[in-house]
Amino acid sequence: MPERIHRVERNSDATFLGWQKTASGEFFPLYNITVAGHPSDHSTVNEATLRRMHLRTPRTPSPYPEMRPSPWQDLGIELDHPRTAKEAIEIAGLDYTVVKKRLEVNAGLKQDAYATVRTDTGEVLGIVGQSYEPIQNRDAFAFFDALVDEQEAVYDTAGVLGCGERMWILAKLPGYMKVHGNDIVNKYLLLINSHDGSERVCVKLTPIRVVCNNTLTSALHEAGDGQSFGTPDTTQGVEQAFTSLALTNSRFEQLNAVFNGMAAKRITENQLQEYVRALVPDNEEREDNARTERIRNDVLQLHESGWGAQLARGTLWGAFNSVTEYTDHMMSDEDPTSRLNSILFGRGEQLKLKAFHLAERMMRD
């Protein structure tokens, strides 16, 4: 298991000065350029200016005094501007090799099954067919390096799930979404390489609400935002990455409009309760629905006093985020790996997806 998240220091092209607030109450960050000999050395600029100058934006802290720890905090290694995915993976200690081994079968039985195995630990990661060939972590995201080189993304955090069945990198995109002026949502892509046969290399949109570190990935996953790359280290993979980036930016713009629409939609206490009941219906097969009522009450309480509730209380945006906070931080008391797996791929993801679509329908009513 990787150690608790920590940062690997590198040089940067600027330092973060602080968050500024406009007369309308909107936040924006300012930076000081620290490149000796640069014509704009020591100049105070915003993120867009740094990008135009092809300078690296430093890690920007939250504008909120207190912030809930992220769900991946115990599972990831925080990175600081590695130039390639291979370098990021080496820094995070995730450069293990996976091989395919034929399973032993009883005499007289036909079986075409293989195990994927970590060579450093000997652990079996999955059962796959004859045609499956593992893609090594060091090679999986080479196609994405071109985007990082063009400063269209930054490798932010890397980690694994389980024994290494899935290896992941969070890549941060420039800029952020502002919901109702001062509720900031960062734009991330989640890059995944699987060794259990569940999927190949995949990239998913992953918006993250800063004030509470709620992951909103499920809101877009069903609409085809998981992009698979069969041979990601080829020229075609690089071209596909740039094509997907254009689509990704367009989808984030659409999502920004949806989130702001949710924030503008006021709801009554009765509508909030109906929303929660629709998400967590009674279990008709059980006489006792005490657990169901407990979940509903937890979500309702988060709407009133959860992290960032003051920014969205009484709106559809607040209702939706009370569900994302529940799934990310309260739904499971299992180990961090199981919790993160639920958030990104399992029960938590499905509940957030349901919550998003229901909020969309209510927004149109």
C-alpha positions in Angstrom: 0.0 0.0 0.0 1.5 3.4 -0.9 2.2 5.7 2.0 -0.1 8.6 2.9 -0.2 11.1 0.1 2.9 13.4 -0.1 4.3 15.8 -2.5 7.5 15.3 -4.5 9.1 18.8 -4.9 10.4 20.1 -8.2 11.2 23.5 -9.6 8.2 25.6 -10.8 8.0 28.7 -13.0 5.8 30.7 -10.6 4.7 30.9 -7.0 1.1 31.2 -5.8 0.3 34.6 -4.3 -3.2 34.1 -3.1 -6.9 34.2 -4.1 -8.4 37.6 -5.1 -12.1 38.4 -4.9 -13.9 40.7 -7.3 -16.6 43.1 -6.4 -19.2 40.6 -7.4 -17.7 38.0 -5.0 -16.0 35.8 -7.5 -12.6 34.2 -6.7 -9.5 34.0 -9.0 -5.9 33.1 -8.2 -2.8 35.2 -8.8 0.8 34.1 -9.3 4.3 35.6 -9.3 6.6 34.6 -12.1 10.0 33.2 -10.8 12.0 32.5 -13.9 15.4 34.3 -13.8 16.1 36.2 -16.9 12.5 36.0 -18.1 11.2 39.4 -19.4 8.3 39.1 -17.0 10.2 37.8 -14.0 8.5 38.8 -10.7 5.4 40.0 -12.6 2.0 39.2 -11.0 -0.2 37.3 -13.5 -3.2 35.0 -13.6 -3.3 31.4 -14.8 -4.3 32.2 -18.4 -1.2 34.5 -18.7 1.1 31.8 -17.4 -0.3 29.4 -20.0 0.2 31.9 -22.8 3.8 32.3 -21.8 4.2 28.5 -21.7 5.1 28.6 -18.0 4.2 25.9 -15.5 1.4 26.8 -13.1 2.2 25.8 -9.5 -0.1 23.7 -7.4 -2.8 26.1 -6.2 -4.3 25.6 -2.7 -8.0 25.9 -2.0 -9.5 29.3 -1.4 -11.4 27.9 1.5 -9.8 28.0 5.0 -10.7 24.4 5.8 -11.2 21.6 3.3 -12.2 18.0 3.7 -9.4 15.5 2.8 -9.8 13.9 -0.6 -10.9 10.2 -1.0 -7.6 9.3 -2.6 -5.4 10.9 0.1 -4.3 7.6 1.6 -3.8 6.0 -1.8 -1.9 8.4 -3.9 1.4 10.1 -4.4 1.2 13.8 -5.1 3.3 14.9 -8.0 4.8 18.2 -9.1 5.1 18.7 -12.9 6.7 15.4 -14.1 7.2 15.8 -17.8 6.1 12.3 -18.8 3.7 9.7 -17.5 6.6 7.3 -17.2 8.4 9.7 -14.9 5.3 10.2 -12.8 4.8 6.4 -12.5 8.5 6.0 -11.5 8.2 8.8 -8.9 5.1 7.1 -7.4 6.7 3.7 -7.3 4.2 2.2 -9.7 6.6 0.9 -12.3 5.8 -2.8 -11.6 5.7 -5.4 -14.4 2.7 -7.5 -15.1 2.9 -10.8 -17.0 0.4 -13.3 -18.3 0.7 -16.9 -17.0 -1.4 -19.9 -18.2 -3.5 -21.4 -15.5 -3.0 -25.1 -14.7 -6.1 -27.2 -15.5 -7.2 -30.8 -14.7 -6.3 -33.4 -17.3 -9.0 -33.9 -19.9 -10.6 -30.4 -19.4 -10.4 -27.7 -21.9 -9.6 -24.3 -20.5 -8.3 -21.1 -22.1 -7.6 -19.0 -19.1 -4.6 -17.1 -17.9 -3.7 -15.1 -14.8 -2.1 -11.7 -14.8 0.6 -11.6 -12.2 2.8 -8.9 -10.7 6.4 -10.0 -11.0 7.7 -8.1 -8.0 5.1 -9.5 -5.5 3.8 -12.6 -7.3 0.2 -11.5 -6.6 -2.5 -12.5 -9.1 -4.3 -9.4 -10.4 -7.0 -11.0 -12.6 -8.1 -13.9 -14.9 -8.0 -13.1 -18.6 -8.3 -14.9 -22.0 -5.7 -16.0 -24.5 -5.9 -12.8 -26.6 -5.3 -10.5 -23.6 -1.9 -8.8 -23.4 -1.1 -6.6 -20.4 -0.1 -3.0 -21.1 2.7 -2.0 -18.7 2.1 1.0 -16.5 5.2 2.7 -17.8 3.8 2.5 -21.3 0.1 3.0 -20.8 -0.2 6.8 -20.9 2.6 7.7 -23.3 -0.1 9.1 -25.7 -1.0 11.7 -23.0 2.5 13.1 -22.7 1.9 15.3 -25.8 -0.9 17.1 -24.0 1.3 17.7 -20.9 4.1 18.9 -23.2 1.7 21.5 -24.7 0.6 22.4 -21.1 -2.9 21.3 -21.8 -2.7 19.1 -18.6 -0.5 18.4 -15.6 0.1 15.0 -14.0 -1.2 15.7 -10.5 -1.5 12.5 -8.4 -0.8 8.8 -9.0 -1.8 5.6 -7.2 -3.2 2.1 -7.4 -6.3 0.2 -6.3 -6.0 -3.1 -4.5 -2.8 -5.0 -5.1 -2.3 -3.2 -8.4 -5.3 -4.4 -10.4 -5.9 -0.8 -11.4 -3.3 1.9 -11.7 -4.4 5.5 -12.0 -3.2 9.1 -12.6 -5.2 12.2 -12.0 -4.3 14.8 -14.6 -5.4 18.4 -14.0 -6.6 20.5 -16.8 -6.1 24.3 -16.9 -8.7 26.6 -15.4 -11.7 25.6 -13.4 -15.5 25.9 -13.3 -17.1 28.6 -11.1 -20.6 27.7 -9.9 -22.6 30.6 -8.7 -19.5 32.8 -8.7 -17.4 31.4 -5.9 -18.0 27.6 -5.7 -15.0 26.2 -7.6 -14.9 22.9 -9.4 -11.5 21.8 -10.7 -11.3 19.9 -14.0 -9.5 16.6 -14.0 -9.1 13.6 -16.2 -8.7 10.2 -14.5 -6.3 7.9 -16.5 -6.7 4.3 -15.7 -4.7 1.2 -16.6 -6.3 -2.1 -15.6 -4.6 -5.5 -15.2 -7.6 -7.5 -14.1 -9.3 -7.8 -17.5 -12.1 -5.4 -16.6 -11.1 -2.7 -19.2 -8.1 -1.5 -21.2 -6.5 1.9 -20.8 -9.3 4.4 -20.2 -9.7 8.1 -19.5 -12.6 9.6 -17.6 -13.8 13.1 -17.0 -13.5 13.8 -13.2 -14.7 17.2 -12.0 -13.8 17.7 -8.3 -15.6 20.3 -6.1 -12.8 22.1 -4.2 -14.5 23.0 -1.0 -15.3 19.4 -0.1 -13.3 17.3 -2.5 -16.4 15.6 -3.8 -15.7 13.7 -7.1 -18.4 14.3 -9.7 -17.1 11.9 -12.3 -20.4 9.8 -12.4 -22.3 12.8 -13.7 -20.8 12.2 -17.2 -19.7 8.6 -17.3 -22.9 7.1 -18.7 -22.9 9.6 -21.6 -19.7 8.0 -23.0 -17.1 10.1 -21.4 -14.9 7.1 -20.6 -12.5 7.1 -23.6 -10.7 3.8 -24.2 -7.4 3.6 -26.0 -6.4 0.2 -27.4 -2.8 1.0 -28.4 -2.1 4.2 -26.5 1.6 4.4 -27.4 1.1 4.8 -31.1 0.8 8.0 -33.3 -2.9 7.3 -33.6 -3.1 7.3 -29.8 -1.6 10.8 -29.7 -3.9 12.1 -32.3 -6.9 10.6 -30.5 -5.7 12.3 -27.3 -5.9 15.7 -28.9 -9.2 14.9 -30.5 -10.6 13.7 -27.2 -9.2 16.9 -25.4 -11.3 19.1 -27.7 -14.4 17.0 -26.9 -13.5 17.0 -23.2 -13.2 20.8 -23.1 -16.6 21.1 -24.8 -18.2 18.7 -22.3 -16.7 20.7 -19.4 -18.3 23.8 -20.8 -21.6 22.0 -21.0 -21.2 20.7 -17.5 -20.4 24.2 -16.2 -23.7 25.4 -17.6 -25.6 22.5 -16.0 -24.0 23.0 -12.6 -24.8 26.7 -12.7 -28.3 25.9 -13.8 -28.6 23.6 -10.7 -27.3 26.4 -8.5 -29.8 28.8 -9.9 -32.7 26.4 -9.2 -34.2 27.0 -5.7 -36.0 24.1 -4.1 -38.3 23.8 -1.2 -37.9 21.5 1.8 -40.6 19.2 0.4 -38.8 19.1 -3.0 -35.5 18.2 -1.2 -37.2 15.4 0.7 -38.8 14.1 -2.5 -35.4 14.2 -4.2 -33.8 12.1 -1.5 -36.7 9.6 -1.3 -36.5 9.1 -5.1 -32.8 8.4 -4.8 -33.1 6.1 -1.8 -36.5 4.4 -2.1 -38.0 2.0 0.5 -36.9 -1.6 0.2 -40.2 -3.4 -0.5 -38.7 -6.8 0.3 -37.9 -5.7 3.9 -40.3 -4.7 6.7 -37.7 -2.7 8.4 -36.4 0.3 6.4 -34.4 1.8 9.3 -31.2 1.7 7.2 -32.9 3.5 4.3 -34.2 6.2 6.7 -30.7 6.6 8.1 -29.2 7.2 4.7 -31.9 9.7 3.8 -31.3 11.6 7.1 -27.6 11.6 6.5 -28.0 13.2 3.0 -30.6 15.7 4.4 -28.2 16.7 7.2 -25.3 17.1 4.7 -27.5 19.5 2.7 -27.8 21.7 5.8 -24.4 21.4 7.3 -22.0 19.5 5.1 -18.7 20.8 3.7 -19.5 23.8 1.5 -23.3 23.6 2.3 -23.3 27.4 2.9 -22.4 27.9 -0.8 -25.4 25.9 -2.1 -28.0 25.3 0.5 -31.6 25.4 -0.8 -30.6 24.7 -4.4 -30.5 21.7 -6.7 -26.7 22.1 -6.7 -26.7 21.8 -2.9 -29.0 18.7 -3.1 -26.8 17.0 -5.7 -23.6 17.7 -3.7 -25.2 16.4 -0.5 -25.4 13.0 -2.3 -21.8 13.2 -3.7 -20.5 14.0 -0.2 -22.4 11.1 1.2 -21.1 8.7 -1.4 -17.5 9.9 -1.2 -17.1 10.3 2.6 -19.9 8.5 4.4 -21.3 5.7 2.3 -18.7 3.1 3.2 -16.6 2.6 6.3 -14.4 0.1 4.5 -10.7 0.5 3.8 -9.6 3.4 1.5 -9.1 1.1 -1.5 -12.7 -0.3 -1.4 -14.1 3.2 -0.8 -12.3 4.7 -3.8 -13.3 1.8 -5.9 -16.9 2.4 -5.0 -16.6 6.1 -5.7 -15.1 5.6 -9.2 -16.5 2.3 -10.4 -19.1 0.9 -8.0 -22.1 1.7 -5.9 -21.1 5.2 -5.1 -20.7 6.0 -8.8 -24.1 4.6 -9.6 -25.8 6.7 -6.9 -24.1 9.9 -8.0 -25.1 9.2 -11.6 -28.8 8.7 -10.5 -28.6 11.9 -8.4 -27.2 13.9 -11.3 -29.9 12.8 -13.8 -32.7 13.4 -11.3 -31.4 16.9 -10.6 -31.3 17.5 -14.3 -34.9 16.5 -14.7 -36.0 18.7 -11.8 -34.0 21.7 -13.2 -36.1 21.5 -16.4 -39.5 21.3 -14.5 
